[in-house]
């Protein structure tokens, strides 16, 4: 049996909506013949593209092969053939659209941050619960092959007692004066809900909570390193949002985590994101796809001597974790899980409340920066 599921895809003309959610997730699911359920049934997405610019929607429709598109959100919200509402708009536009979708009886799946503040995020969780609609928030990095390999190492006891987690994320985003920027200008305007703390601490919350231990406290400093950039129309604008964040977290189990997040850094590491885990019995460094490990027995014993050329090649003692499982696109994997949740009631713990926790950590990170102090993270 085939279950045809109508999906309203709002905001997919943006970078993430187009690339990850439409082209690499929904379109690929359609191409593979849908999502298979354990009983042999199939879920087939039936998307409609929604946005404010009809020309962009028409172009995206032709590129993706998805025939249906509209600028009339109200019309598709009131159309019973669509049972899922997906939101990839800018953060400030999300809450009202989600409320409208819930009122129309749609199941809701949305990008993070789910809202501009924790109170609104929790309100969205509560109205979804009260209406009885299924809901989820994108937490894509949990399905990155590199982080999944880290999770397997933890499950197999590779690290012994985990001591610390170090994350390095980011790359140089061009200002636009000569070379065009590769991120949208709203990211750098606080008044448009931009800023790397709001963006990335939502990610680090679910990564830390789900893989290493619940976040108990945060100490965060932000910075606006680049003061002026050029927007999509070629006009210079003042940067009012933070473009770098330096955050330390206390986790359950006495684990210390530190993540540097920056759009003003040049990459000399294995990947755009690297996460190093150090434990009593071994260490690992994961990128987006690869993971390398060093066991206690392979750990070199360096001696500090700056007067000679370093005799140890510190990369030599690391081994690459082999490909032991098939790992698909992270966004696509979570989309498939959400579709199974809607159709077959399979578990999906990454709901609006989980999304609210990400918003909470971002808020507490901003509070820590303002106070120049550690801030505890209370239970929601």
NURO-816084 format. One record per residue (C-alpha): residue number from 1; residue in one letter; chain; x, y, z. Coordinates in nm, 3 decimals, m for minus. Example, Ala and Ser with C-alpha at 12.3 -4.5 7.8 and 13.67 -1.06 7.14 Angstrom:
BEGIN
ATOM	n	res	chain	u	v	w
ATOM	1	A	A	1.230	m0.450	0.780
ATOM	2	S	A	1.367	m0.106	0.714
//
This chain:
BEGIN
ATOM	n	res	chain	u	v	w
ATOM	1	X	A	0.000	0.000	0.000
ATOM	2	X	A	0.122	0.349	m0.085
ATOM	3	X	A	0.055	0.635	0.158
ATOM	4	X	A	0.057	0.963	m0.035
ATOM	5	X	A	0.147	1.246	0.202
ATOM	6	X	A	0.093	1.607	0.100
ATOM	7	X	A	0.366	1.840	0.230
ATOM	8	X	A	0.351	2.219	0.232
ATOM	9	X	A	0.715	2.329	0.195
ATOM	10	X	A	0.731	2.695	0.296
ATOM	11	X	A	1.055	2.891	0.256
ATOM	12	X	A	1.233	2.641	0.032
ATOM	13	X	A	1.365	2.908	m0.205
ATOM	14	X	A	1.631	2.983	0.058
ATOM	15	X	A	1.971	2.813	0.065
ATOM	16	X	A	1.899	2.539	0.320
ATOM	17	X	A	1.542	2.485	0.206
ATOM	18	X	A	1.647	2.434	m0.155
ATOM	19	X	A	1.965	2.232	m0.113
ATOM	20	X	A	1.909	2.012	0.191
ATOM	21	X	A	1.534	1.982	0.238
ATOM	22	X	A	1.405	1.985	m0.119
ATOM	23	X	A	1.680	1.864	m0.355
ATOM	24	X	A	1.872	1.627	m0.125
ATOM	25	X	A	1.579	1.503	0.085
ATOM	26	X	A	1.226	1.514	m0.059
ATOM	27	X	A	1.330	1.492	m0.425
ATOM	28	X	A	1.567	1.204	m0.347
ATOM	29	X	A	1.297	1.023	m0.145
ATOM	30	X	A	1.061	1.051	m0.443
ATOM	31	X	A	1.334	0.925	m0.680
ATOM	32	X	A	1.402	0.619	m0.462
ATOM	33	X	A	1.034	0.525	m0.468
ATOM	34	X	A	0.935	0.663	m0.129
ATOM	35	X	A	1.004	0.554	0.228
ATOM	36	X	A	0.962	0.185	0.306
ATOM	37	X	A	0.776	0.080	0.621
ATOM	38	X	A	0.842	m0.247	0.805
ATOM	39	X	A	0.507	m0.391	0.689
ATOM	40	X	A	0.597	m0.336	0.323
ATOM	41	X	A	0.391	m0.020	0.278
ATOM	42	X	A	0.546	0.289	0.116
ATOM	43	X	A	0.522	0.658	0.205
ATOM	44	X	A	0.532	0.885	m0.101
ATOM	45	X	A	0.577	1.260	m0.045
ATOM	46	X	A	0.357	1.493	m0.250
ATOM	47	X	A	0.509	1.839	m0.199
ATOM	48	X	A	0.390	2.186	m0.290
ATOM	49	X	A	0.650	2.465	m0.291
ATOM	50	X	A	0.545	2.784	m0.111
ATOM	51	X	A	0.711	3.124	m0.104
ATOM	52	X	A	0.667	3.494	m0.170
ATOM	53	X	A	0.850	3.516	m0.504
ATOM	54	X	A	0.664	3.341	m0.786
ATOM	55	X	A	0.958	3.366	m1.028
ATOM	56	X	A	1.189	3.190	m0.782
ATOM	57	X	A	0.925	2.924	m0.716
ATOM	58	X	A	0.877	2.861	m1.090
ATOM	59	X	A	1.252	2.824	m1.140
ATOM	60	X	A	1.282	2.589	m0.841
ATOM	61	X	A	0.986	2.384	m0.964
ATOM	62	X	A	1.155	2.335	m1.302
ATOM	63	X	A	1.488	2.249	m1.141
ATOM	64	X	A	1.347	2.002	m0.888
ATOM	65	X	A	1.075	1.843	m1.097
ATOM	66	X	A	0.816	1.926	m0.830
ATOM	67	X	A	0.526	2.057	m1.040
ATOM	68	X	A	0.315	2.232	m0.774
ATOM	69	X	A	0.401	2.573	m0.632
ATOM	70	X	A	0.210	2.874	m0.498
ATOM	71	X	A	0.245	3.209	m0.325
ATOM	72	X	A	m0.091	3.156	m0.151
ATOM	73	X	A	m0.004	2.998	0.183
ATOM	74	X	A	m0.360	3.034	0.316
ATOM	75	X	A	m0.501	2.828	0.028
ATOM	76	X	A	m0.276	2.527	0.085
ATOM	77	X	A	m0.315	2.552	0.462
ATOM	78	X	A	m0.689	2.503	0.410
ATOM	79	X	A	m0.643	2.218	0.161
ATOM	80	X	A	m0.700	1.877	0.320
ATOM	81	X	A	m0.473	1.699	0.071
ATOM	82	X	A	m0.175	1.843	0.261
ATOM	83	X	A	m0.126	1.693	0.608
ATOM	84	X	A	0.229	1.819	0.687
ATOM	85	X	A	0.349	2.178	0.711
ATOM	86	X	A	0.726	2.231	0.679
ATOM	87	X	A	0.884	2.568	0.761
ATOM	88	X	A	1.228	2.683	0.647
ATOM	89	X	A	1.158	3.057	0.659
ATOM	90	X	A	1.370	3.305	0.851
ATOM	91	X	A	1.329	3.257	1.226
ATOM	92	X	A	1.113	3.561	1.292
ATOM	93	X	A	0.845	3.445	1.046
ATOM	94	X	A	0.821	3.089	1.179
ATOM	95	X	A	0.601	3.106	1.490
ATOM	96	X	A	0.295	3.265	1.327
ATOM	97	X	A	0.307	3.020	1.036
ATOM	98	X	A	0.339	2.720	1.272
ATOM	99	X	A	0.041	2.846	1.474
ATOM	100	X	A	m0.160	2.878	1.153
ATOM	101	X	A	m0.063	2.524	1.053
ATOM	102	X	A	m0.159	2.378	1.389
ATOM	103	X	A	m0.494	2.559	1.376
ATOM	104	X	A	m0.548	2.398	1.034
ATOM	105	X	A	m0.474	2.054	1.182
ATOM	106	X	A	m0.141	2.002	1.006
ATOM	107	X	A	0.149	1.803	1.146
ATOM	108	X	A	0.447	2.036	1.176
ATOM	109	X	A	0.815	1.993	1.090
ATOM	110	X	A	1.042	2.297	1.096
ATOM	111	X	A	1.395	2.425	1.084
ATOM	112	X	A	1.579	2.553	1.388
ATOM	113	X	A	1.575	2.784	1.574
ATOM	114	X	A	1.203	2.713	1.616
ATOM	115	X	A	1.142	3.065	1.750
ATOM	116	X	A	1.317	3.387	1.848
ATOM	117	X	A	1.285	3.316	2.222
ATOM	118	X	A	1.229	3.025	2.459
ATOM	119	X	A	0.883	3.136	2.570
ATOM	120	X	A	0.754	3.135	2.212
ATOM	121	X	A	0.925	2.801	2.141
ATOM	122	X	A	0.754	2.645	2.444
ATOM	123	X	A	0.424	2.798	2.337
ATOM	124	X	A	0.457	2.622	2.000
ATOM	125	X	A	0.528	2.295	2.182
ATOM	126	X	A	0.221	2.341	2.400
ATOM	127	X	A	m0.019	2.423	2.116
ATOM	128	X	A	0.105	2.121	1.920
ATOM	129	X	A	0.045	1.900	2.223
ATOM	130	X	A	m0.300	2.045	2.286
ATOM	131	X	A	m0.401	2.005	1.921
ATOM	132	X	A	m0.267	1.650	1.907
ATOM	133	X	A	m0.058	1.713	1.595
ATOM	134	X	A	0.275	1.543	1.543
ATOM	135	X	A	0.569	1.779	1.539
ATOM	136	X	A	0.943	1.781	1.487
ATOM	137	X	A	1.244	2.006	1.460
ATOM	138	X	A	1.543	1.961	1.230
ATOM	139	X	A	1.845	1.832	1.428
ATOM	140	X	A	2.045	1.722	1.128
ATOM	141	X	A	2.392	1.696	1.279
ATOM	142	X	A	2.289	1.387	1.478
ATOM	143	X	A	2.295	1.195	1.148
ATOM	144	X	A	2.625	1.326	1.015
ATOM	145	X	A	2.843	1.019	0.945
ATOM	146	X	A	3.131	1.157	1.154
ATOM	147	X	A	2.914	1.214	1.460
ATOM	148	X	A	2.736	0.881	1.419
ATOM	149	X	A	3.078	0.713	1.430
ATOM	150	X	A	3.154	0.903	1.753
ATOM	151	X	A	2.826	0.778	1.897
ATOM	152	X	A	2.915	0.418	1.809
ATOM	153	X	A	3.256	0.456	1.979
ATOM	154	X	A	3.083	0.575	2.296
ATOM	155	X	A	2.835	0.287	2.283
ATOM	156	X	A	3.126	0.042	2.255
ATOM	157	X	A	3.314	0.194	2.551
ATOM	158	X	A	3.611	0.308	2.341
ATOM	159	X	A	3.684	0.627	2.538
ATOM	160	X	A	3.665	0.493	2.891
ATOM	161	X	A	3.560	0.793	3.099
ATOM	162	X	A	3.499	1.093	2.872
ATOM	163	X	A	3.685	1.399	2.997
ATOM	164	X	A	3.627	1.671	2.739
ATOM	165	X	A	3.474	1.760	2.403
ATOM	166	X	A	3.624	2.027	2.173
ATOM	167	X	A	3.439	2.158	1.872
ATOM	168	X	A	3.570	2.381	1.595
ATOM	169	X	A	3.313	2.508	1.348
ATOM	170	X	A	3.324	2.767	1.075
ATOM	171	X	A	3.494	2.916	0.775
ATOM	172	X	A	3.561	3.255	0.616
ATOM	173	X	A	3.241	3.413	0.484
ATOM	174	X	A	3.342	3.675	0.231
ATOM	175	X	A	3.226	4.027	0.306
ATOM	176	X	A	3.100	4.093	m0.047
ATOM	177	X	A	3.306	4.399	m0.135
ATOM	178	X	A	3.500	4.213	m0.405
ATOM	179	X	A	3.411	3.842	m0.370
ATOM	180	X	A	3.036	3.771	m0.319
ATOM	181	X	A	2.930	3.641	0.024
ATOM	182	X	A	2.827	3.275	0.048
ATOM	183	X	A	2.575	3.331	0.330
ATOM	184	X	A	2.263	3.554	0.332
ATOM	185	X	A	2.295	3.908	0.466
ATOM	186	X	A	2.025	3.866	0.731
ATOM	187	X	A	2.264	3.634	0.920
ATOM	188	X	A	2.462	3.946	1.019
ATOM	189	X	A	2.173	4.172	1.125
ATOM	190	X	A	2.043	4.134	1.479
ATOM	191	X	A	1.718	4.308	1.384
ATOM	192	X	A	1.653	4.024	1.135
ATOM	193	X	A	1.720	3.754	1.397
ATOM	194	X	A	2.075	3.694	1.274
ATOM	195	X	A	2.382	3.600	1.475
ATOM	196	X	A	2.596	3.291	1.512
ATOM	197	X	A	2.507	3.236	1.880
ATOM	198	X	A	2.137	3.205	1.796
ATOM	199	X	A	2.222	2.987	1.497
ATOM	200	X	A	2.488	2.749	1.628
ATOM	201	X	A	2.418	2.707	2.001
ATOM	202	X	A	2.086	2.548	1.898
ATOM	203	X	A	2.293	2.286	1.714
ATOM	204	X	A	2.541	2.234	1.996
ATOM	205	X	A	2.257	2.182	2.245
ATOM	206	X	A	2.115	1.875	2.070
ATOM	207	X	A	2.460	1.742	1.976
ATOM	208	X	A	2.581	1.761	2.337
ATOM	209	X	A	2.254	1.643	2.496
ATOM	210	X	A	2.211	1.343	2.265
ATOM	211	X	A	2.570	1.223	2.233
ATOM	212	X	A	2.764	1.329	2.543
ATOM	213	X	A	2.540	1.448	2.828
ATOM	214	X	A	2.285	1.714	2.913
ATOM	215	X	A	2.412	2.072	2.924
ATOM	216	X	A	2.410	2.211	3.280
ATOM	217	X	A	2.574	2.554	3.236
ATOM	218	X	A	2.729	2.782	2.974
ATOM	219	X	A	2.995	3.052	2.959
ATOM	220	X	A	2.989	3.233	2.626
ATOM	221	X	A	3.156	3.530	2.461
ATOM	222	X	A	3.045	3.660	2.124
ATOM	223	X	A	3.199	3.909	1.884
ATOM	224	X	A	3.115	4.105	1.573
ATOM	225	X	A	3.454	4.088	1.410
ATOM	226	X	A	3.352	4.218	1.066
ATOM	227	X	A	3.172	4.552	1.099
ATOM	228	X	A	3.048	4.600	0.742
ATOM	229	X	A	2.936	4.362	0.467
ATOM	230	X	A	2.763	4.392	0.129
ATOM	231	X	A	2.410	4.257	0.078
ATOM	232	X	A	2.248	4.070	m0.211
ATOM	233	X	A	2.171	4.398	m0.391
ATOM	234	X	A	2.534	4.511	m0.372
ATOM	235	X	A	2.467	4.766	m0.098
ATOM	236	X	A	2.699	4.796	0.206
ATOM	237	X	A	2.531	4.745	0.544
ATOM	238	X	A	2.636	4.762	0.908
ATOM	239	X	A	2.675	4.426	1.083
ATOM	240	X	A	2.476	4.431	1.406
ATOM	241	X	A	2.484	4.058	1.494
ATOM	242	X	A	2.767	3.843	1.629
ATOM	243	X	A	2.972	3.653	1.369
ATOM	244	X	A	3.179	3.449	1.618
ATOM	245	X	A	3.107	3.271	1.946
ATOM	246	X	A	3.341	3.112	2.198
ATOM	247	X	A	3.142	2.894	2.436
ATOM	248	X	A	3.228	2.654	2.718
ATOM	249	X	A	2.969	2.411	2.853
ATOM	250	X	A	2.944	2.202	3.170
ATOM	251	X	A	2.776	1.867	3.098
ATOM	252	X	A	2.639	1.592	3.315
ATOM	253	X	A	2.908	1.349	3.422
ATOM	254	X	A	3.165	1.625	3.482
ATOM	255	X	A	3.241	1.654	3.109
ATOM	256	X	A	3.369	1.990	2.986
ATOM	257	X	A	3.286	2.092	2.629
ATOM	258	X	A	3.413	2.394	2.437
ATOM	259	X	A	3.297	2.503	2.092
ATOM	260	X	A	3.439	2.782	1.878
ATOM	261	X	A	3.191	2.890	1.611
ATOM	262	X	A	3.296	3.148	1.356
ATOM	263	X	A	3.218	3.292	1.014
ATOM	264	X	A	3.548	3.482	1.034
ATOM	265	X	A	3.801	3.197	1.049
ATOM	266	X	A	4.015	3.033	0.781
ATOM	267	X	A	4.015	2.654	0.788
ATOM	268	X	A	4.328	2.455	0.865
ATOM	269	X	A	4.171	2.141	1.006
ATOM	270	X	A	4.017	1.826	0.868
ATOM	271	X	A	3.673	1.973	0.793
ATOM	272	X	A	3.436	2.268	0.838
ATOM	273	X	A	3.329	2.106	1.166
ATOM	274	X	A	3.560	1.894	1.378
ATOM	275	X	A	3.474	1.746	1.719
ATOM	276	X	A	3.751	1.602	1.936
ATOM	277	X	A	3.662	1.373	2.225
ATOM	278	X	A	3.927	1.287	2.486
ATOM	279	X	A	3.880	1.004	2.734
ATOM	280	X	A	4.088	0.805	2.979
ATOM	281	X	A	4.130	0.515	2.732
ATOM	282	X	A	4.130	0.690	2.395
ATOM	283	X	A	4.052	0.993	2.181
ATOM	284	X	A	3.871	1.059	1.853
ATOM	285	X	A	3.840	1.344	1.608
ATOM	286	X	A	3.531	1.349	1.387
ATOM	287	X	A	3.455	1.567	1.088
ATOM	288	X	A	3.135	1.579	0.888
ATOM	289	X	A	3.201	1.233	0.741
ATOM	290	X	A	3.531	1.091	0.867
ATOM	291	X	A	3.643	0.992	1.217
ATOM	292	X	A	3.996	0.912	1.340
ATOM	293	X	A	4.086	0.742	1.668
ATOM	294	X	A	4.388	0.703	1.893
ATOM	295	X	A	4.383	0.436	2.164
ATOM	296	X	A	4.572	0.462	2.493
ATOM	297	X	A	4.827	0.213	2.362
ATOM	298	X	A	4.897	0.429	2.056
ATOM	299	X	A	4.937	0.754	2.249
ATOM	300	X	A	5.284	0.911	2.201
ATOM	301	X	A	5.485	1.047	2.494
ATOM	302	X	A	5.610	1.391	2.390
ATOM	303	X	A	5.858	1.599	2.588
ATOM	304	X	A	5.850	1.979	2.569
ATOM	305	X	A	6.159	2.107	2.391
ATOM	306	X	A	6.113	2.410	2.165
ATOM	307	X	A	6.483	2.411	2.071
ATOM	308	X	A	6.467	2.113	1.834
ATOM	309	X	A	6.251	2.013	1.539
ATOM	310	X	A	5.953	1.814	1.669
ATOM	311	X	A	6.057	1.446	1.634
ATOM	312	X	A	5.701	1.309	1.658
ATOM	313	X	A	5.454	1.314	1.369
ATOM	314	X	A	5.138	1.347	1.577
ATOM	315	X	A	4.915	1.234	1.290
ATOM	316	X	A	5.092	0.896	1.267
ATOM	317	X	A	4.930	0.739	1.571
ATOM	318	X	A	4.573	0.790	1.450
ATOM	319	X	A	4.361	0.532	1.266
ATOM	320	X	A	4.062	0.601	1.041
ATOM	321	X	A	3.733	0.448	1.152
ATOM	322	X	A	3.618	0.223	0.863
ATOM	323	X	A	3.278	0.246	0.694
ATOM	324	X	A	3.075	m0.010	0.888
ATOM	325	X	A	2.725	0.123	0.810
ATOM	326	X	A	2.546	0.284	0.516
ATOM	327	X	A	2.500	0.652	0.600
ATOM	328	X	A	2.271	0.871	0.390
ATOM	329	X	A	2.229	1.250	0.382
ATOM	330	X	A	2.160	1.365	0.738
ATOM	331	X	A	1.859	1.582	0.648
ATOM	332	X	A	1.709	1.304	0.437
ATOM	333	X	A	1.747	1.051	0.719
ATOM	334	X	A	1.556	1.272	0.959
ATOM	335	X	A	1.288	1.347	0.699
ATOM	336	X	A	1.232	0.973	0.654
ATOM	337	X	A	1.202	0.927	1.030
ATOM	338	X	A	0.948	1.210	1.054
ATOM	339	X	A	0.738	1.068	0.770
ATOM	340	X	A	0.737	0.730	0.947
ATOM	341	X	A	0.634	0.909	1.267
ATOM	342	X	A	0.336	1.072	1.092
ATOM	343	X	A	0.216	0.768	0.899
ATOM	344	X	A	0.311	0.474	1.123
ATOM	345	X	A	0.343	0.646	1.462
ATOM	346	X	A	0.708	0.542	1.492
ATOM	347	X	A	0.906	0.722	1.768
ATOM	348	X	A	1.040	1.071	1.697
ATOM	349	X	A	1.184	1.238	2.010
ATOM	350	X	A	1.316	1.547	1.827
ATOM	351	X	A	1.000	1.751	1.884
ATOM	352	X	A	0.920	2.116	1.952
ATOM	353	X	A	1.030	2.082	2.313
ATOM	354	X	A	1.370	1.955	2.199
ATOM	355	X	A	1.382	2.257	1.968
ATOM	356	X	A	1.295	2.486	2.259
ATOM	357	X	A	1.599	2.355	2.447
ATOM	358	X	A	1.818	2.480	2.163
ATOM	359	X	A	1.661	2.826	2.177
ATOM	360	X	A	1.708	2.823	2.555
ATOM	361	X	A	2.081	2.754	2.528
ATOM	362	X	A	2.121	3.033	2.271
ATOM	363	X	A	1.938	3.273	2.505
ATOM	364	X	A	2.154	3.169	2.799
ATOM	365	X	A	2.466	3.208	2.583
ATOM	366	X	A	2.365	3.566	2.502
ATOM	367	X	A	2.289	3.626	2.871
ATOM	368	X	A	2.632	3.489	2.966
ATOM	369	X	A	2.799	3.721	2.715
ATOM	370	X	A	2.609	4.022	2.847
ATOM	371	X	A	2.684	3.938	3.213
ATOM	372	X	A	3.036	3.810	3.145
ATOM	373	X	A	2.952	3.517	3.373
ATOM	374	X	A	2.859	3.144	3.389
ATOM	375	X	A	2.483	3.086	3.350
ATOM	376	X	A	2.302	2.770	3.465
ATOM	377	X	A	2.064	2.590	3.227
ATOM	378	X	A	1.742	2.500	3.415
ATOM	379	X	A	1.512	2.218	3.305
ATOM	380	X	A	1.230	2.332	3.078
//
